[in-house]
Amino acid sequence: GLAQGATLCKLQSWRQISYADVLCVCVCNWQMDYYYEYTECDSKGSRWRVAIPRSPEACTGLPEPVRGTKCTFSCKAGEFLEMSAQECTQCAAGSYSLGSGIRFDQWDAMPTGFSSLATSLENSPRRDDSSSWIPQGTYLESNRDECTVSLIYAVHLKKQGSVSFEYQYPDNNLLFEFFIQNDQCQEMDQSADTKWLKLTNHGEWATHTVNLKSGTNILYWRTGGVLMGSKVVKPVFLKNVQIEGVAYTSECFPCKPGTFSHVPGSSTCDPCPRDTYSGHGASSCTPCNTTTHYDILNFLEEHNETTQVMYKWLEPKICLENVTGAESLPPSGERKACPPCNPGFYNNDTATCSPCPQGTYSDGMKPCKQCPAGTEPALGYEFKWWNILPSNMKTSCFNVGNSKCDSMNGWEVAGDHIQSGAGSSDNDYLILNIHVPGFKLPTSMSSHSGTEFGRITFEFETICSADCELYFMMDVNRKSTTVVESWERTQTRQSYTHVMTKNASVSYTWAFQRTNQPSDVRRHVNDVARIYSISVSNAVDGVSSDCRACALSTQPSSSTCVPCPPGHYIDTHSSQCTECPSNTYLVSHAMPSPDACKPCGPASMSDKDHSLCYSDCHFTHTEGNVTLTFDFSLLGSVGSLMNGPSFTSKGTKYFHQFNISIKYRPFLNVCAYLSITDSQREKGDGANAVKTFICQSTIIPASGRGFHTALSSQSINLADTFLGVTVHNTLDGISARPEMYPQTSKKVPDVNFYYRSLETTSSCESGRSAVLTLRCNPEKSTKGDLSVPSRCPAGTCDGCTFNFLWESSGACPTCTERDYHQIEGACKGGHQDLLYVWTEPKLCIGGVALPEKKTLPCEGMEFWVRLGAGMGAFTAVLLVSLTCYFWKKNKRLEYKYSRLVMSANKECEMPGADSCAVMEGENEGDMEDEVVYTKPSLLGKLKAIASKVKNYEHVQLNSSHSKALVWS
């Protein structure tokens, strides 16, 4: 153990001071084990210089802290701070210093302070040597896989400063961001333009500068691939990182190869003169050994404006022509007649060819002429003569590790062809580029619904004695350069055509490379790529070499084709523009009548231009004697749905997002190209506008990628033609398939919107179709919820027909009087309420409103009870009163009668009656009463009794009277 401890100390350059312990205690050595740093400045502007161990192991013997220089201290350019003496010292020859800045332009190894950190899908840091930033001499190269890798550098600024760097970022399948954190790991505020780096063209270096605040700044360069297959992304290149704002630098930077600084105290390094070279940290340049430098065939033909063939040496000239065996320049050729111009151009008696004026054409040999009536110019470019480089083309040379290539031409014109140049090394990229600002279809095809806007065709060959490759690339709207096709080794003369399927600004690039690996044998300068002709059709800034006849949909009135207005066609009989009938739309301007206009589907109508059919968001369905009216405008303008998640073969999470509109017109740009670089793209880019009813995008979320912003792919058009609305499950060969959704027992039928897109795919030769089913669900909001069938989570089971279900209360029919009923309230206080309530469940929305509550007067049961009780009481009182009255009357009568009987018996005995007739001389008026023999009522009986009593009272009873008594 003691021996091992002594060995460890020796390996660590430490001095062993004790053998008493198993692990030795060592004394730090300044050169190997520690370095000086300053502490933070205190409130008085002072600080301390302390020694920091380079390794985490503890050691003794560190110098004691000493008071440092003032915080306002700084060094000049060309100086560095020597920490042991705390003095500014001039940089030695062969090195340089920025003074208040630091620069990293050498990447043979990762500079001190830089680190590379890979992040897993779970966003947890991990060390992975296979996924990291790799030093490549003069630049850093990012990883080529889909791992997220961060390049990190921390710097402490004494004042506000900045960071700038150069980069190449050619592949939009790779995400590239630059952001800054403080010492609390909090991200600094940055705009999207400073955080997300802009794409660059192939071989183009861009400079990015960001301001920094004083204090600690942690710089992050982060990349991460988005791979849907086995494709390998193009890496990001990074070089020349420069940071301003430091008070001093503690070391000087050595000059990179090819440069030198011959005096101490230099702030920059100068490039070596021609025919000299230098190594790393050189103070002078060494002359080349010219006796060992030679080259073969280092010249090319050049045609000047006078059409005389002349020769010149390739630049830079790296060969000797005045030594034995050296080639010399061939003599200049004889003057020849001017070659013809390219089609669409004419010779204007100068050394150059001029384009034909608009509306004219030329084959390049004859003067420009006006197109005949009934024709129009066919615009485009056709280059087959290469006397000078066309004005819309440029050429360059590119090599990441070789700046000598930058000033060279990549391709050279050679009469009947253009060919790759010599370059400066075998792995140079020799680049030829042509820019087309856009495409313009012929007037007769202005409403063309196909997918071809133009095409490029070129004829080429390659001659290679070793490895070589020719790339054909395309950059649309200056976003990213993608390889369209490539050819390796020798290729015989052949033609290649590429069709442009969108109207956009595009740059086509040819890049020729002799070998992919540096060669230590002689250069293959005779390996060459030749292009004989390039043709671009329908270029918006093109010229015309010919004229084409006007199509049927135009009126051939002049040398340009005048199209019919939208929704009109040429009638074959009258040759006049004729408007399509109502509720029809124009299928193709080239179709004759009456087949030009196609009727709109059920519950749809054509717009005023007759260019498409649409739904006005109203639909009526009648079944039996019941009519349902729907107003779908309550659903809103756009419905969105994101389903998933799904995963790629490498585990990347992604979602499918759908945007759906059923409004009056197809919406523009709702499926626009969404990505993290949107903020860098031009506003209102017409090429990115998508005119469609339904579209789909693929979303890669920020979670799991280590990024703070999600990424979206280019949207896919699923429905640009509206077919109609119906409750039936089929329309125009498209099926709704209701069995794919949960069934409902609602009385309101589902309403199906049918759409189609004519864009064909490899699996859908007839294009895609879509069915949007609107279902009334009163439990949902008016905005509702969109869903896809559970068995088809991507919205389609075959890739051709997409099905969507939109459940919403806004999909319910409009309310009518049959959707509510009346409820009568109780009669209280002589008033009764009439209420109106919806029939449950309520399956309607909008329309008629519930009538307000009504209050009506009423007669309740209490009134009749009181009335009956009152009448009963009155009747009872009346009967009792009458009974009492007549009882008293009867008692009086009985009393009088008794008296009368008693009086009669007392005086004499009453004699018998002689006659019942009226005595002669008596009047009927003397009769007080009349006996009527009828069935008497109670009231009549009482009345009769009263009358008898009265008669009794009027009889004079006298016993001495001679007449007999008469009874009435």
Secondary structure, DSSP 8 states (H G I E B T S, - for coil): -HHHHHHHHHHTT-EE---SSSS--EE--HHHHEEEEE----TTS--EEEEEESSSS--B-----EE---TT----TTEEEETTTTEEEE--TTEE--SSEEEE--BSS--TTEEEEEE-TTS-EE--TTSS-EE-BSSEE--SSS-EEEEEEEEEESS-EEEEEEEE---TTEEEEEEEE-TTS-B----HHHHB-----TT--EEEEEEE-SEEEEEEEEEEE--SSS------EEEEEEEE--S--SS-EE--TTEE--SSS-SS-EE--TTEE--TT-SS-EE--GGG---S--EEEEE-TT-BEEEEE-SS--S-SSSTT---------B-------TTEEE-SSSSEEE--TTEE--SSS--EE--TTEEEEEEEEE--BSS--TTEEEEEE-TT-GGGGGS-SEEE-BS-EEE---SSTT-EEEEEEEE--B---GGGTT--SS-SEEEEEEEEEE-SS--EEEEEEEETTS-EEEEEEEES-EEEEEEEEEE-S---EEEEEEEES-SS--SS---TT-EEEEEEEEEESBTT-EEEEEEE--TTEE--SSS-EE--TTEEE-TTT-SEEE--TTEEES-TTS-TTSSEEE--TT-EE-TTSS-EE--SEEEEEETTEEEEEEGGGG-S-EEEEEEEEE-TT--EEEEEEEE--SSS-EESTT----TTGGGS-TT-GGG--EESEEEEEEE-STTTT-SS-EE---EEEE-EEEEEESSSEETTEE--GGGS-----SS--EEEEEEE----SS-TT-EEEEEEEEE-TTS-SS-EEE--TT-TTSBSSSSEEEEEEEEGGGSBB--GGGEEEEEEEEETTEEEEEEEE-SS---BSSS-----EEEE---HHHHHHHHHHHHHHHHHHHHHHHHHHHHHHHHHHHHHHHHHHHHHHH------S-SS--TT--GGG-------S---HHHHHHHHHHHHHHHHT----TT-SS-----
